[in-house]
Amino acid sequence: QVQLVESGGGLVQAGGSLRLSCAASGRTISTYAAGWFRRAPGKERDFVAGTTWSGGSTYYADSVKGRFTISRDNAKNTVYLQMDSLKPEDTAVYYCATARVGVHHSQIEADYNYWGQGTQVTVSS
């Protein structure tokens, strides 16, 4: 079993930055792909960013490309999401997740089997 705990969310003005962290416990996540998803009010949960197990390859939703950066520190069993130039439409609950065995990279929710509880990010205009 893997437990994931997100932190770093909060209230920020448009144009500001936040850094989310996702700390894993229970088992190493260094051999699993990982990703960040978000659910905005009244909407479904959407893919935001993903990384392969090594962090050598990253990929992003078009809506955040160039503004968000996913990274990981496998020695700390932690995945990060640096969010810059935040916009009000980035307001959502952000979730980190680790992928199933054999999944190297995916934007599909069903390919992820461990999830954190989420952290709220609110961007004011």
C-alpha positions as CSV (number, residue, x, y, z in Angstrom):
1,Q,0.0,0.0,0.0
2,V,1.1,3.5,-0.8
3,Q,-0.2,6.6,1.1
4,L,0.1,9.9,-0.7
5,V,-0.3,13.2,1.1
6,E,-0.4,16.5,-0.8
7,S,0.5,19.9,0.7
8,G,1.3,23.4,-0.4
9,G,-2.1,24.5,-1.6
10,G,-3.6,27.8,-0.6
11,L,-4.9,31.2,-1.8
12,V,-2.9,33.2,-4.2
13,Q,-3.5,36.1,-6.5
14,A,-3.5,35.8,-10.2
15,G,0.0,35.8,-11.6
16,G,1.4,34.3,-8.4
17,S,3.1,30.9,-7.7
18,L,2.6,27.9,-5.6
19,R,4.6,24.7,-5.1
20,L,2.6,21.5,-4.3
21,S,4.3,18.5,-2.7
22,C,3.2,14.9,-2.7
23,A,4.9,12.8,0.0
24,A,4.6,9.1,-0.3
25,S,4.8,6.6,2.5
26,G,4.3,2.9,3.0
27,R,6.4,1.9,-0.1
28,T,8.9,3.5,-2.4
29,I,7.3,5.2,-5.5
30,S,10.6,5.5,-7.3
31,T,9.7,2.8,-9.8
32,Y,6.3,4.2,-10.7
33,A,5.1,6.9,-13.0
34,A,3.3,9.7,-11.2
35,G,1.0,12.5,-12.0
36,W,-1.1,15.4,-10.9
37,F,-4.8,15.9,-11.6
38,R,-7.3,18.5,-10.6
39,R,-11.0,18.9,-10.1
40,A,-12.5,22.4,-10.5
41,P,-15.9,23.2,-9.0
42,G,-18.6,21.5,-10.8
43,K,-16.3,19.7,-13.2
44,E,-14.7,16.3,-13.6
45,R,-11.2,15.5,-12.5
46,D,-8.7,16.3,-15.3
47,F,-5.1,15.4,-16.0
48,V,-2.6,18.2,-15.3
49,A,1.0,16.8,-15.5
50,G,2.8,13.5,-15.4
51,T,6.3,12.1,-15.1
52,T,8.0,8.8,-15.7
53,W,9.5,6.9,-12.9
54,S,12.9,8.5,-13.3
55,G,11.6,12.0,-13.9
56,G,13.4,12.0,-17.3
57,S,10.2,12.5,-19.2
58,T,7.4,14.9,-18.3
59,Y,4.2,15.9,-20.1
60,Y,1.5,18.4,-19.5
61,A,-2.1,19.3,-20.3
62,D,-2.2,22.1,-22.9
63,S,-3.8,24.4,-20.4
64,V,-0.8,24.4,-18.1
65,K,2.1,23.9,-20.5
66,G,4.8,26.5,-20.0
67,R,3.4,27.5,-16.6
68,F,3.6,24.3,-14.5
69,T,6.5,22.0,-13.9
70,I,6.3,18.5,-12.5
71,S,9.4,17.0,-10.8
72,R,10.3,14.3,-8.4
73,D,12.9,13.4,-5.8
74,N,13.0,9.7,-5.5
75,A,15.4,9.8,-2.6
76,K,12.7,11.7,-0.7
77,N,9.8,9.7,-2.2
78,T,8.2,12.9,-3.2
79,V,6.6,14.4,-6.3
80,Y,6.3,18.2,-6.8
81,L,4.2,20.5,-8.9
82,Q,5.6,24.0,-9.4
83,M,2.8,26.3,-10.6
84,D,3.7,29.7,-11.9
85,S,1.7,32.5,-13.6
86,L,-1.5,31.2,-11.9
87,K,-4.8,32.1,-13.4
88,P,-8.3,32.1,-11.7
89,E,-9.2,29.1,-13.9
90,D,-6.5,27.1,-12.2
91,T,-8.7,27.1,-9.1
92,A,-9.3,23.5,-8.2
93,V,-8.5,20.6,-5.8
94,Y,-5.2,19.1,-6.9
95,Y,-4.5,15.4,-6.5
96,C,-1.3,13.5,-6.9
97,A,-1.4,9.9,-8.0
98,T,1.0,7.0,-8.8
99,A,0.5,4.8,-11.8
100,R,-0.2,1.1,-12.0
101,V,2.7,-1.3,-12.6
102,G,3.7,-1.3,-16.3
103,V,2.3,2.2,-17.0
104,H,5.1,4.4,-18.1
105,H,3.2,7.6,-18.7
106,S,-0.5,8.3,-18.9
107,Q,-3.1,11.0,-18.8
108,I,-5.9,8.6,-18.0
109,E,-7.2,8.5,-14.5
110,A,-7.9,4.7,-14.6
111,D,-4.2,4.1,-15.1
112,Y,-3.4,5.4,-11.6
113,N,-4.2,3.3,-8.6
114,Y,-3.0,5.3,-5.6
115,W,-4.3,8.8,-4.9
116,G,-3.8,11.5,-2.3
117,Q,-6.7,13.3,-0.5
118,G,-6.2,16.5,-2.5
119,T,-5.2,20.0,-1.7
120,Q,-7.2,23.2,-2.5
121,V,-5.7,25.8,-4.7
122,T,-7.6,29.1,-5.1
123,V,-6.5,31.8,-7.4
124,S,-8.1,35.2,-7.0
125,S,-8.4,37.7,-9.8
